[in-house]
Amino acid sequence: MYTVADYHTLTSGRTWDQPKVSPSSVAALSKLHNADIYVGVEIELEMVPSTLASVVEADPLGKLTDLINMYPKGSSLPMELAVFFKQWDVVQDHSLRGEMAKEFLFKQPYKGDALRLALYSIGHVFDSAGKTSLYSPRCGTHVHINTMDMSMKEYAIHLMLYLFMEPTLLSYCGAGRKSSIYCVPATDSSDILETVASFFHCVSTCAPLPNNEQALVQGYKALIDSWPKYCAVNIGNDKGAKGTFEYRSLETTTNTDALMEWINILLDIRSYANKLYLEGMSLEQIAECIIQDPELVLCEITSLLDSHIHQQNLVKGASAVVGAVYGSKTITNLSV
């Protein structure tokens, strides 16, 4: 089976050693919907709290004075802070404004309990710093969902589900992100949909055939080479997104619950794509299910978007799928 990792020659990058996590340290934390998928997180900030100033120095581990002073004298380094420095990096982000514009990002992809603990630690550290508002229109939270072990067909299914759900996902993220030039909807671009249509056609016609790797390689290469970076999802061939779906539409947040819910939605999409793939459904069959009852399909994917289901979003998402699969944006018999 030819996979995304094979294309990128990432044969040694499909798994990462995970830090050891004691069960007691995560017992009270929210659960992940899929503990087997590697996830990466990047959080952009233009207004880093002054209490955290020492974190963003060149040698953060050696300059903890301000941060440690948040805690009583004589106390040991809190578990949350220790986890933070073990699992997060802080780097200068030159695409943002201001001297204190920084990006907080995972040191490596995490899954399961290590992922839960990383999300909890950054929420705790920022809460302790007293920062409640982090919004800037230039900043966002980017979540990478690993796709490297996907076959080209499963990858295509995942992409189809994303196109269908994109309008609803953007509604969930809020009006400010929907209009942002840094996370432009793929479903608004006829060029993107044409490229996706070519990839879907390649997968539908080549995947069932033996010795089909070269054709699939060409189809996948054409897709990711032409994909614009500042889409709401980035699947392009740049260093940052390679081998992942990079979801860019969530606004900046360090709130653990908000991060966990968003990641669970994205994991639900990934899991549902795998389910359809294992059931042997074709792209055309999946598209027909979406056309016949888009609300039912969305509810089967995840229950976390129930309050964001709107007819116009369902129609727009289903239209994008139809355009990509059948080359037409006209839908009939759409049940909403």
Beta strands, then each sheet from edge to edge (+ up, - down):
strand 1: 39-45
strand 2: 88-92
strand 3: 102-106
strand 4: 141-146
strand 5: 233-234
strand 6: 244-250
sheet 1: 2+ 3- 1+ 4- 6+ 5-
end
